[in-house]
């Protein structure tokens, strides 16, 4: 019996309509396969989502750097070459963010939902999937907020406890409420749209910075619930600001509040620290505080964040919060094709596999969808070369040390080293070399696969 004959009404079942699930469903459907896409919202809401829209972005509205010689930019380029549905929707709803690919989050989610719901080969089911299907091609992309029932089913399947870490959401403010006599618009080193442009900056002198840090450290936090243990590990790439503040007096000034490359036009000097705000919608009426994830109580957030110069009268349309993220121990369970080792027709994708970042989540959904389609068509699933960013990420999450496995986002450190004679000393030139090698490798790989397919005809 072929996989496509397991169910009369659909060929593949995708669980979860976040970034990964949406991408996987589209890739399968575009290749002629009937897809059931199950999304539990609004039947069962989550702690973090506000709507029932697919691919709702609950943290930042940026999908990361789109600059070719940045790790995120390399991943974007690979995804575009592979025909990413999510990046197509992102381009259609893009907002200015310099070298980053940022979107109007509401329009982006609406666009993803509209296109998927209108696809003739996708059946959308608003339902909570509580147990994994026993047979048939399945893509589990239930995300970091997998329901307790489905998490229980996953534990039964894997024989191991699901891992988790905390993720935190940044606040959003109304631009009209900002004091623009203090806030200034600038890019680092005045590089404009070549790098990180289109940000608003709130400068701090040393006294203002120290007062802010002390307020952070003394602010009342939201108590963790029973299932959110105090000894749980935070993901280092998304630490709450109060956790960073507790690591040292200048930790924030060397982290998300670093003033490098910025000049306060009022003084003509570099500030001691700076808070950056990124445009959050096309109308440029909303801005989010970059890197300001927090678990302070909401009343405390307003009090403490209004100590930031320029935000004294800020109106917050969303305050920060922190929630539990669930992910499986992928090195023990998955192959680099994203298939479950003990059941090849079962794929996992998205944050649940331990890939961090919006683009990384969508990229794994893309690969799972492509490989699921190939399996339905009797072809071998693709293992992308480790010289590509997506291939390297998949290799990392499936070959890392299982005992200390933690999520990973796109970065040049997961790529194989350049050959000695091809490794420039300059960091930016080296990044460019990694980028060129990744894209050239992907192109050769895809052309080779096409040639193999043609030869088999």
Secondary structure, DSSP 8 states (H G I E B T S, - for coil): --GGGS-SS-SEEEE--SHHHHHHHHHHHHTT--EEEEE-TTTS--SS--SS-TT---S-SEEEE--TTSHHHHHHHHHHHTT-HHHHHHHHTEE--TTEEEE-HHHHHHHHHHHHHH-TTEEEEE----S--SSSEEEE---TT--HHHHHHHHHHHSS--EEEEEEEEEEEEGGGS-TTT-EE--GGG-GGGTT-SEEEEEE-HHHHHHHHHHHHHS-B----TTS-TT--B-GGG--HHHHHTT-TTTTTTTTT--TT--BTTTTB--SEEEEEEE-STTS-EEEEEEEE--B-HHHHHHHHTTSTT-TT--EEE--EEEEEEE--HHHHB-TTSEETTEEEEEE-SGGGTB-SHHHHHHHHHHHHHHHHHHHTT-------TTSHHHHHHHHHHHS-GGG---B---GGGS----GGG--SSHHHHHHHHHHHHHHHHHHHHHHHHHHHHHH-
